[in-house]
Amino acid sequence: MTDAVTTGPAGPVAPLLCPSTSLRLLPWQTADGRPAYLSADGGFLAALADRIEEQQLDAAKDVLDLASGILDNPGATLGELRFAGRRLHESLRDCWLVAVSRGQRTPAPLRGTVAAAVRYWADDPLSVRAARHDLRQILNGWDASDLADTAELVLSELLTNALRYASSPSGLPVQTHYEHLPDGVRIEVHDFGSAFAVQKDPSDEAESGRGLPLVDALTHSRWGITEEPGPGKRVWAVVTRGAENGEG
């Protein structure tokens, strides 16, 4: 298989869409400073990335040992403390990127024995439309096509918010996670931004602000925001057949 590197969109190109096991964040950037991704399993680039990640982790341990000696020294100079801080910052970023990359390659845990699907989406206007189509295909495979119309609307609002307002300065893609429930589907959108969506009560003339109230109505208030132990947050919503039929 030929190695292929995928970067953030530089124009009107197709959105980034792949299973969690086929997209890998590489430990280096492109020539223009964008995050680089590997869209193939194995190969020379994957082996090279493995070696670089191991070197980064080994270097981080050395930096911790060095910084501990400086921080524990009451006579350390300001220059030494700044040097330790810079090295710790560099190592922490390297380790964070390694953790993100390995997390993307780990299948999402399933709750019980239900089916689940994970996707990653680039910050591109075409992503929302492609994600809606993808979700409909997944629901068809789960014999839950009756949920598709409502589920697509909910996903559209959550993913649009994530791509528009919560983009990450590191350029990492937004993740969607779908879980097949006995009576519906749970939709989760995970982004690496720090901003939290706020439900508003827009006026009749307002051109925006109706997204979360719509999600609240479609899910009968079964939605929320969960902070991640690492960077970012997860916005979730549950669409059930009761909600699909307008039942409370």
FIVODO-234127 format. One line per 2 residues: number of its first residue (from 1); their letters; for each residue y, x, z of N, C-alpha, C. Coordinates in steps of 0.2 Angstrom, whole numbers, m for minus. Layout:
<nodes>
NUM) A) Y,X,Z,Y,X,Z,Y,X,Z  ...
</nodes>
This chain:
<nodes>
1) MT) m6,4,0,0,0,0,6,4,0  11,3,m4,17,6,m4,22,5,1
3) DA) 25,10,4,30,9,10,36,6,7  39,1,10,45,m2,8,50,m3,14
5) VT) 56,m1,13,61,m1,18,66,m7,17  67,m12,21,72,m17,21,78,m16,25
7) TG) 84,m17,22,90,m16,26,93,m23,26  99,m23,30,103,m30,30,106,m31,24
9) PA) 107,m37,22,109,m39,15,116,m36,14  117,m34,8,123,m31,6,127,m36,1
11) GP) 124,m41,0,126,m46,m5,122,m53,m5  123,m57,m10,119,m63,m10,112,m62,m12
13) VA) 108,m59,m7,101,m58,m9,96,m63,m4  90,m63,m6,85,m67,m2,85,m65,5
15) PL) 84,m70,10,84,m68,17,78,m65,19  78,m61,25,73,m58,27,68,m62,31
17) LC) 62,m63,29,57,m68,31,51,m64,32  48,m64,38,41,m61,38,38,m62,45
19) PS) 31,m62,45,28,m63,52,30,m57,56  29,m58,63,31,m53,68,27,m47,67
21) TS) 21,m47,64,17,m41,63,18,m37,57  23,m39,53,24,m35,46,31,m33,46
23) LR) 35,m33,51,42,m31,51,43,m26,56  45,m20,54,46,m15,59,53,m11,59
25) LL) 56,m11,65,62,m8,65,61,0,66  64,3,61,63,11,61,67,14,66
27) PW) 65,20,68,70,24,73,75,28,69  77,26,64,83,29,60,87,24,56
29) QT) 93,26,54,97,21,50,97,23,43  100,18,39,101,20,32,107,24,31
31) AD) 108,26,25,114,31,24,121,28,25  121,21,25,127,17,26,127,15,34
33) GR) 123,17,38,123,15,45,120,9,47  116,6,42,113,m1,44,106,1,47
35) PA) 103,m4,51,97,m3,54,92,m3,48  86,1,48,81,1,43,75,m2,46
37) YL) 71,m6,41,65,m9,43,60,m8,38  54,m7,40,48,m6,36,44,m12,35
39) SA) 43,m14,29,40,m21,27,33,m20,25  30,m15,27,23,m13,25,19,m11,31
41) DG) 13,m12,31,8,m9,37,6,m2,35  6,2,40,3,9,39,7,13,34
43) GF) 4,19,32,8,23,27,12,28,30  15,33,26,18,39,28,24,37,33
45) LA) 28,32,31,34,30,35,32,28,41  27,24,42,25,21,48,22,27,53
47) AL) 18,32,50,16,38,54,22,42,56  27,43,52,33,47,53,37,43,59
49) AD) 37,37,59,41,33,64,37,34,70  31,33,70,27,34,76,28,41,80
51) RI) 29,46,76,30,53,79,37,53,81  42,51,78,49,51,80,49,47,87
53) EE) 46,41,87,47,37,93,44,41,99  38,44,98,35,48,104,39,54,106
55) QQ) 43,57,101,47,62,103,53,60,107  56,54,105,61,51,108,59,49,115
57) LD) 53,46,116,51,45,123,50,51,127  47,56,124,47,62,128,53,65,130
59) AA) 58,65,125,65,68,126,68,64,132  67,57,132,70,53,137,68,55,144
61) KD) 61,57,145,59,59,151,62,66,153  63,70,149,67,77,150,74,75,152
63) VL) 77,70,149,84,69,151,84,66,158  80,62,159,80,59,166,79,64,171
65) DL) 75,69,170,74,75,175,80,79,175  83,80,170,90,84,170,95,80,173
67) AS) 96,73,172,101,69,175,100,69,182  94,68,184,93,67,192,95,74,195
69) GI) 94,80,192,96,86,196,104,86,196  107,84,191,115,84,191,117,79,196
71) LD) 115,73,196,117,67,200,116,68,207  110,72,209,109,73,216,113,79,218
73) NP) 116,83,214,120,89,216,127,87,218  129,87,225,135,85,227,141,89,224
75) GA) 139,95,221,144,100,219,145,99,211  142,94,208,142,94,201,149,92,198
77) TL) 151,96,193,157,95,190,158,89,186  164,87,185,165,81,181,162,82,174
79) GE) 163,88,171,160,89,164,152,88,164  149,91,170,142,90,170,140,83,171
81) LR) 144,79,175,142,72,175,143,68,169  148,70,165,149,66,158,144,68,154
83) FA) 142,75,154,136,77,150,130,73,151  128,72,158,122,68,160,123,61,157
85) GR) 129,58,158,130,51,156,129,50,149  132,55,145,131,54,137,123,55,135
87) RL) 120,59,138,113,60,137,109,54,139  110,51,145,107,45,147,108,39,142
89) HE) 114,39,140,116,33,136,112,34,129  112,40,126,108,41,120,101,39,121
91) SL) 98,42,127,91,41,128,89,33,129  94,30,133,93,23,134,93,19,128
93) RD) 97,20,123,97,17,117,91,18,113  89,24,113,83,26,109,77,22,112
95) CW) 76,22,119,70,18,122,71,11,120  77,8,120,78,1,119,76,m1,112
97) LV) 78,4,107,76,2,100,68,3,99  65,8,103,58,8,103,54,2,106
99) AV) 57,m1,111,54,m7,114,55,m13,110  61,m13,106,62,m19,102,57,m19,96
101) SR) 57,m13,93,52,m12,87,45,m13,89  43,m11,95,36,m12,97,35,m20,99
103) GQ) 40,m23,102,40,m30,103,39,m34,97  42,m32,92,42,m36,85,35,m35,82
105) RT) 31,m30,84,24,m29,81,19,m32,86  21,m35,91,16,m38,96,16,m45,95
107) PA) 10,m48,93,10,m55,92,13,m59,98  17,m64,97,20,m68,102,14,m71,106
109) PL) 15,m71,113,10,m74,117,10,m82,116  4,m85,116,3,m92,115,2,m95,122
111) RG) 5,m101,123,4,m105,129,m2,m109,129  m7,m107,133,m13,m111,132,m17,m109,126
113) TV) m19,m114,122,m23,m113,116,m19,m115,110  m13,m117,110,m9,m120,105,m8,m115,100
115) AA) m6,m117,94,m4,m113,88,3,m111,89  5,m105,86,12,m103,86,14,m99,80
117) AV) 20,m99,78,22,m95,73,29,m91,74  29,m85,72,35,m81,73,38,m79,67
119) RY) 45,m79,66,48,m77,60,54,m73,62  57,m69,57,63,m65,58,68,m66,52
121) WA) 74,m67,54,79,m69,49,85,m65,49  87,m63,43,93,m58,42,99,m63,42
123) DD) 105,m60,44,111,m63,44,114,m64,37  111,m70,34,113,m71,27,113,m79,27
125) PL) 118,m81,22,119,m88,22,113,m92,19  108,m89,16,102,m92,13,97,m93,19
127) SV) 98,m89,24,92,m89,29,91,m96,32  96,m100,34,95,m107,37,91,m111,32
129) RA) 93,m111,26,89,m116,21,82,m114,20  81,m107,20,74,m104,19,70,m106,26
131) AR) 73,m105,32,70,m107,38,68,m114,38  72,m118,36,70,m126,36,64,m127,32
133) HD) 64,m124,26,58,m125,22,52,m122,25  53,m116,28,47,m113,31,44,m117,37
135) LR) 49,m120,41,46,m124,46,43,m130,44  45,m133,38,42,m139,36,35,m137,33
137) QI) 34,m131,30,27,m129,28,23,m128,34  25,m125,39,21,m124,46,19,m131,49
139) LN) 24,m135,49,22,m142,52,17,m145,47  17,m145,41,12,m148,37,5,m145,38
141) GW) 5,m138,39,m1,m135,41,m4,m137,48  1,m139,52,m1,m142,59,m3,m149,59
143) DA) m3,m153,53,m3,m160,52,2,m163,56  8,m161,56,14,m163,60,20,m164,55
145) SD) 18,m166,49,24,m167,44,29,m173,46  26,m177,51,31,m183,53,36,m181,57
147) LA) 36,m174,60,41,m172,64,46,m168,60  45,m167,53,49,m162,49,56,m163,49
149) DT) 58,m169,48,65,m171,47,69,m169,53  67,m172,59,71,m170,65,70,m163,67
151) AE) 64,m160,66,64,m153,68,68,m148,63  69,m150,57,73,m146,53,80,m147,55
153) LV) 82,m152,56,89,m153,59,91,m149,65  86,m149,70,87,m146,76,87,m138,75
155) LS) 82,m136,71,82,m129,69,88,m126,65  91,m131,61,97,m129,57,103,m128,62
157) EL) 103,m132,67,109,m131,71,108,m125,75  102,m124,78,101,m118,83,102,m111,79
159) LT) 99,m111,73,99,m105,69,106,m104,66  110,m109,64,116,m108,62,121,m105,68
161) NA) 120,m108,74,124,m105,79,122,m98,81  116,m96,80,114,m89,82,117,m84,76
163) LR) 116,m86,70,119,m82,65,126,m81,64  130,m87,66,137,m87,66,141,m84,72
165) YA) 138,m86,78,142,m84,84,139,m79,88  132,m77,87,129,m73,92,126,m67,89
167) SS) 129,m64,83,126,m59,80,126,m53,84  121,m48,83,121,m42,87,124,m36,84
169) PS) 128,m32,88,131,m26,84,126,m21,82  120,m22,84,115,m17,82,112,m20,75
171) GL) 114,m26,73,111,m28,67,104,m31,67  101,m32,73,94,m34,73,94,m41,71
173) PV) 88,m43,68,88,m50,65,87,m55,70  88,m61,69,87,m67,73,79,m69,73
175) QT) 76,m70,78,69,m72,78,69,m80,79  64,m83,76,62,m90,77,55,m90,79
177) HY) 54,m95,84,47,m95,87,45,m103,87  40,m105,84,38,m112,84,31,m113,87
179) EH) 31,m117,92,25,m119,96,22,m126,95  16,m127,93,13,m133,91,11,m136,98
181) LP) 14,m142,100,13,m145,106,9,m151,105  5,m154,110,1,m160,109,5,m166,106
183) DG) 11,m167,108,15,m172,105,21,m170,101  22,m164,99,27,m162,95,27,m154,94
185) VR) 33,m152,94,34,m144,92,40,m142,96  39,m136,99,45,m132,103,48,m127,98
187) IE) 54,m127,97,58,m123,93,62,m118,97  61,m112,96,65,m107,100,68,m102,95
189) VH) 75,m100,96,79,m96,92,81,m90,97  79,m84,95,81,m78,100,85,m74,96
191) DF) 91,m73,99,96,m68,96,98,m62,101  101,m57,98,102,m51,103,109,m51,105
193) GS) 113,m57,104,120,m57,106,121,m59,113  127,m58,115,128,m60,122,132,m67,123
195) AF) 134,m69,118,138,m76,118,133,m82,119  135,m86,124,131,m92,125,134,m98,122
197) AV) 130,m102,119,133,m109,116,135,m114,121  140,m117,120,143,m122,125,143,m129,121
199) QK) 140,m134,124,140,m141,121,147,m144,122  150,m146,117,156,m149,117,156,m156,115
201) DP) 162,m160,117,162,m167,115,168,m168,110  166,m166,103,171,m166,98,175,m173,97
203) SD) 181,m172,95,184,m178,93,182,m181,86  184,m187,84,181,m189,78,184,m185,72
205) EA) 190,m182,73,193,m178,67,190,m171,67  187,m169,72,185,m162,72,180,m160,67
207) ES) 181,m154,64,176,m152,59,170,m148,61  170,m146,67,165,m142,70,164,m144,77
209) GR) 158,m142,81,157,m143,88,152,m149,89  149,m151,83,144,m157,84,137,m154,84
211) GL) 136,m148,83,129,m145,83,125,m147,89  127,m144,95,123,m145,101,123,m152,103
213) PL) 128,m156,103,127,m164,104,122,m167,100  122,m165,93,116,m167,89,110,m165,91
215) VD) 109,m159,93,102,m157,96,101,m161,102  106,m162,107,104,m165,113,102,m172,111
217) AL) 105,m176,106,103,m182,105,96,m183,101  95,m178,97,88,m178,93,82,m176,98
219) TH) 84,m172,103,78,m170,108,78,m174,114  83,m179,115,83,m183,121,84,m178,127
221) SR) 89,m173,126,91,m168,131,85,m163,133  80,m162,129,75,m158,130,77,m151,126
223) WG) 82,m148,129,84,m141,126,87,m137,131  88,m131,130,91,m126,135,92,m119,132
225) IT) 94,m115,137,96,m108,135,92,m104,140  88,m99,139,85,m95,143,87,m87,142
227) EE) 90,m84,147,91,m77,146,85,m73,146  85,m68,142,79,m63,141,80,m58,146
229) PG) 74,m55,148,74,m49,152,77,m43,149  77,m43,142,80,m38,139,87,m40,136
231) PG) 89,m37,130,95,m40,127,94,m47,124  100,m51,124,100,m57,121,98,m63,125
233) KR) 96,m68,121,94,m75,124,90,m79,120  87,m84,122,82,m88,119,85,m96,120
235) VW) 87,m99,114,89,m106,114,83,m110,112  81,m115,116,75,m118,114,76,m126,114
237) AV) 72,m129,110,72,m137,110,65,m139,108  64,m145,111,58,m149,110,58,m155,106
239) VT) 55,m156,100,55,m162,96,48,m165,97  48,m171,99,42,m175,100,42,m181,96
241) RG) 36,m184,95,35,m190,91,39,m196,94  40,m196,101,44,m201,104,51,m200,102
243) AE) 54,m194,102,61,m193,100,62,m194,92  56,m193,88,57,m194,81,57,m202,80
245) NG) 54,m206,84,55,m213,83,60,m216,87  65,m212,90,70,m215,93,69,m217,100
247) EG) 63,m215,103,61,m217,110,64,m213,115  66,m215,121,69,m211,126,63,m208,131
</nodes>
